Amino acid sequence: MSSPQPRETWNLDTSHIGRRVLFFDQLDSTNTTAAELASADDDGLVVIADFQTAGRGQYGRVWQSRPGNSLLMSVALRPPLELRRPVILTAFAAVAIGEAILALTGVQAKIKWPNDLLIRGKKVCGILIENTTSLVIGIGLNLNQTAEEFEEAGLPDATSLGMVSGKALDSAAVVRVVVQKLDLEYGRLLAGERVAVEADWKWRIGLLGRQVTAELTDGTVISGRLHEMSFDGLELDTGDGWRLLVPETVRQLKPIADSV
Ligand code: BTN
């Protein structure tokens, strides 16, 4: 079978991400196509589809959306070795999307550990990093769904930029802003400004100083006050000693209700 052809190509005046942006009507998954098309001289390739027939979410879940309702985007990257860590790649993407949401709607989004963006407690965006033949950052950002659509789909805890801003979002304008913000944040990482990205990531997570529960990938659950966090570790004061958790081993990080 012949591979799908893009209906449109953009060449944005960015430094790394989006110098080539390919738009498709339909793909299996933008992550798959981005990984297939990524080449050494095409670092930062962006692949976008109106509709995915086999969109993937975290933990093997399916990611579904009606045509044109969401931004379905993947970025293929070849970061230097020191940046090739899930926590760093997720953090810069989440911070960039938070900044894009602010620019597009005037609303602040929070990062829900590890890969989601929430507005007023409801999920507006999910990020899926995959490292197969190439490293790909997949982004599903809800644009123009209504509360009724989410209810019908059994997703009462989801929201869209249209719902929070009260206006319909123009997807081309969204693409430009999201790609520009991704390029900016990635540029900060490449320029060695990791601490600045880390600071924005911490602020958008918003759990410093709070009582939290960390669920680790091995099933262990640890509770304590989140004293400090960086890409190198999360410091928890458990009341019975300090624990330093490697971010990649933390599957869930949740505030304990009503803690200060
Ligand atoms: C999540 O489970 O929250 C992550 C969802 C990521 C979905 C996006 S949509 C574009 C890209 N292509 C995919 O197949 N998945 C990601």
Boltz pocket constraint, residues with backbone or C-beta under 6 A from the ligand:
constraints:
  - pocket:
      binder: B
      contacts: [[A, 28], [A, 29], [A, 30], [A, 31], [A, 32], [A, 52], [A, 54], [A, 55], [A, 56], [A, 57], [A, 58], [A, 59], [A, 61], [A, 63], [A, 71], [A, 72], [A, 73], [A, 74], [A, 115], [A, 116], [A, 125], [A, 126], [A, 127], [A, 128], [A, 138], [A, 139], [A, 140]]
      max_distance: 6.0
